[in-house]
Amino acid sequence: MKIKNNIAVSENGFVFNPASGESFTTNQVGLEMLNLMRKGTKKEAIIAAITEKFEADTGVIERDLNDFSEMLKQYHLHQHEES
């Protein structure tokens, strides 16, 4: 899971896509997920990190990450992974 390199993400959850000029906001959990994705962190490691940091249920975090990832794809913020 990786976010495009040119996507700007602020400390308070403001996300800007310079390619389209669109901007978005996310909550603290989404911001943490984005930051981990930007580092190229694997899905399982993201789930573990979010679960620990926010003391949440693993199943809920996995579902939220899948939903969030799909939303990022819809907004063309995802970087295509090479095979």
Secondary structure, DSSP 8 states (H G I E B T S, - for coil): --B-TT-EE-TTSEEEETTTTEEEE--HHHHHHHHHHHTT--HHHHHHHHHHHHT--HHHHHHHHHHHHHHHHHTT-B-----
